[in-house]
Structures are given as structure tokens and as C-alpha cells.
Amino acid sequence: MTENAFFDVLRQGLWVAVTISAPLLIVALVAGVVIGLFQALTSVQEMTLTFVPKVAAMLAVFWVSMSFMSGALVSFFKDLVIPMVAGG
């Protein structure tokens, strides 16, 4: 395996990691901002108020986007990694 091929697979692997994690990170960011605004407007500083809704939203998005995530990983490994390993 040449150095260029290695870095190309590494770059594509990092891109797959970014696209897989993007839905969860976006939902965590939006939920955090909404809950932070709610806490600032109502002056309620409860720790469970920030944690529980954010985790619930992230679990819901993870459940909905799980097929997309697994499909992206399977296609990455089937198209790039496994042929590289099998081919030498």
C-alpha cells in the first residue's frame, strides 16, 4: 500500500466519521441552546433539566438515523477497506 492510498482511505474514513456523528452533534447543540435559553429566561438552574432532555433527544435521533449510520459504515468497509485488505 502506498502512502497516498493510505492517506486517501484515512481521509475518507474521517469524513465518514464526521457524517455519521453530525446528526447527534447537531441535535445536542440545538437541544443545549434551547434548554439554555429556557433556563436563562426562567432562572431555573436545575442540572437534570439540562441532561435528561438532551439525552432523550439524542437517543431519539440515534434511533431514527441508525440505519443511515450503519449503511454508511458498511459501504465504507465494503467499498474501500475490505478490497484493500483482500488485495494486499
SULGI-V806574 format. One record per residue. RES is the residue in one letter. SS is DSSP state (helix for helix, strand for strand, loop for the rest). PSI is psi in degrees with one decimal (* if undefined). NEAR is the number of other ideal C-beta (glycine too) atoms within 8 Angstrom. Layout:
# SULGI-V806574
RES&SS&PSI&NEAR + RES&SS&PSI&NEAR
This chain:
# SULGI-V806574
M&loop&131.3&5 + T&loop&165.7&5 + E&helix&-38.8&5 + N&helix&-40.3&6 + A&helix&-40.1&9 + F&helix&-47.1&9 + F&helix&-31.0&8 + D&helix&-44.3&8 + V&helix&-39.6&11 + L&helix&-42.9&8 + R&helix&-44.1&8 + Q&helix&-34.4&10 + G&helix&-40.8&9 + L&helix&-37.2&8 + W&helix&-39.3&8 + V&helix&-40.7&11 + A&helix&-39.0&8 + V&helix&-44.6&8 + T&helix&-31.1&8 + I&helix&-40.2&10 + S&helix&-12.5&8 + A&helix&-46.1&8 + P&helix&-41.8&10 + L&helix&-41.8&11 + L&helix&-37.2&8 + I&helix&-42.3&8 + V&helix&-40.1&11 + A&helix&-39.7&11 + L&helix&-47.6&8 + V&helix&-43.8&8 + A&helix&-40.0&12 + G&helix&-41.5&10 + V&helix&-44.6&8 + V&helix&-44.2&8 + I&helix&-37.8&12 + G&helix&-40.9&9 + L&helix&-40.7&8 + F&helix&-42.8&10 + Q&helix&-37.1&13 + A&helix&-36.2&7 + L&helix&-33.6&6 + T&helix&-6.9&6 + S&loop&30.5&6 + V&loop&118.7&7 + Q&loop&64.3&5 + E&loop&131.3&7 + M&helix&-36.3&6 + T&helix&-23.5&6 + L&helix&-29.9&11 + T&helix&-33.2&12 + F&helix&-50.8&8 + V&helix&-49.4&8 + P&helix&-35.2&10 + K&helix&-42.9&12 + V&helix&-40.0&8 + A&helix&-42.6&8 + A&helix&-40.2&11 + M&helix&-37.6&12 + L&helix&-40.2&8 + A&helix&-43.8&8 + V&helix&-37.3&11 + F&helix&-41.3&10 + W&helix&-39.7&7 + V&helix&-40.4&6 + S&helix&11.1&10 + M&helix&-36.7&8 + S&helix&-37.7&6 + F&helix&-43.4&9 + M&helix&-47.1&9 + S&helix&-35.3&8 + G&helix&-39.8&8 + A&helix&-41.3&11 + L&helix&-42.5&10 + V&helix&-43.9&8 + S&helix&-35.4&8 + F&helix&-46.8&12 + F&helix&-39.3&9 + K&helix&-36.6&8 + D&helix&-32.3&6 + L&helix&-52.8&10 + V&helix&-50.3&9 + I&helix&-43.5&8 + P&helix&-31.7&8 + M&helix&-39.8&10 + V&helix&-43.0&6 + A&helix&-33.7&6 + G&helix&-12.5&5 + G&loop&*&3
